[in-house]
């Protein structure tokens, strides 16, 4: 059965409730005034994130470790869509299962309960490359070498021009 928002509703235990009225002799006999109802409770709520998972940033070569948690009265299980690069434990701990190269990884994390109601979030995991130099932050070492070379070449050319004037 499908409930509000497209979530599945599964019926769990039934409870019998008997309602009756005691009356005097002018009314119908007691057994005719007794009515039984069956009350059923349905679980139609998806798990709720304790804290909504957020995008993450790591560097190449670092291990990825991220803990996600959701709550639900009937218990919570987790799944992810990118099992080639990541693992998730029953407790919601996500780790990388392979060495991650510099890239953006989109990870769909799903928390679901025993009734298959789920709450899904997508996060981006950015893996940045490690700078190969200990140079000025934000500048590539090759760019610095190129600037030094060009400056030196300009100085040499200027000196030659100045030296020619004196000859």
N, C-alpha and C positions, 0 to 999 in steps of 0.2 A: 504494500500500500504506500502511496506517495503522499507526503505531507506538504506543509507550507514551504516555499522556497525550493521545492524539488527534492527535499530530503526524504529518505525512506523512513517509514514508521513501522516498527516491529512491535507486535503485541507481546507483553510479558505477563506474568501470572494473573489469573482471574480471581476475584474475591467475590463471594456471595454475600449479599446484604439482604436481610429480611426486614421489611417494614410492616408493622401491624398496628391496629388501633383497638383499644378496649372500649366497648360501648355497652350500654344497657340493653334490655330485652326489646326495646322498640326498634333497634337497628338490626342489620343482617348479622348472621352468626359470625363469630370471630374468624373462623377459617376462611370465610369469603372476603374478609377485609385485609387478609395478609397477602402481601405481594412480595415476590422475590426479584431482585435485580442482580445482574452480573456487572460488576464494575471492573473495567480493564484499564490499566495504565500503559501508556505507550511512550517509548523512548524516541523522541524525535529531535533531540538537540545534538548538535555537533560539539566535539570538544572545543574548549576555549583555550587560546594561547595564554600562558601565564605572563609572558612578555613576547610581543610580536617579533619574530626573527628579523634581523637586519642584515644589510649587505656587509661583506667582510673583505679585508685587505690583508694579503700576506706577500712575502717575497719568495722568489724562486729558491727552492731548497729547504724552506721552512715547512714544518709539519702543520697541517690544518687540524684544529680541534675547536668545535663549537657545540655548545649544549643548548638544546631547545626543549621546552617543557610545555605541555598542555594538560588540562584537567577535564575530567568527565566522571560522573558518578559510576558509570559502568566500566571504567578502565580505558586506557589509551594505548594504542600501538602507533608506530611511525613507519613511513616509507619515503623513499626519495626516488627521483627519476633518473639520476645519473650514477648508476652503480658501477660503471666502468672506472670512475675516478674517485668515488666517495662511498663510505659505509655509514650506516646509522644503526646504533644499538637499540635494544628494546627500551632503554632509559632515555633515548633521545640525544645521544652523543654522536656527533658527526665528525668523521676523520677522513683524511685522504687515503685511498687504497692504492694509489700509484704516485709516482713523482709528477708533480704538476709543472708544466712549462708556462712561460709568461703568456697569459691570455685572460679573458673574462669567461667565467663558467657560470651558467644559469642553472640554479638548483631549485627544483620544486620539492618542497617538504610538505608531507601530508600527515596529519594527525587524525586518526579515526578510532571509533569505539567499536564495541562488539556488534553493534547494530548497523555497521557500515556507514554511519553518518560521519562526515569528514570536514575538516577545516584545512585548506591548502594555502600556502604562501610561497612566493617565488623570491629567492634572494640571488644576488650577484656576488660571486667570489672573484675578486680581481687578484691575479697573481702578477706581481711586478718583477721585472728583471733587476738584478743587482748591478749597480754601476761598477764598471771595471776599473775605475780610477778613484784615487782619494783626492781628486782635484776639487775645484770650487763646486759646491753643490749647485745643480741645475745646468752646469756646463759639461759637455762631453769633452774628454781629453783630446780627441782628434781635432775638435774645433779650436782648442787652446793651442795645439801644435801648429795648426794652419795659420792662426793669427800671428804667432811668433815668427813663422817662416815669412809671411807676407811683410811684416814690419821690418824684419832684417833685410829682405830684398829691397824694400823702398829706401832704407838707410844706405845701403851699398850703392844703389843707383844715384842717389843724391850726392854722395861723397865723390863719385866719379865725375859728376857734372861740375861740382865745385872745384875739384882738382884740375880739371881741364881749363878752367878759367885762368888759373895761375900759370899755365904753361904757354 
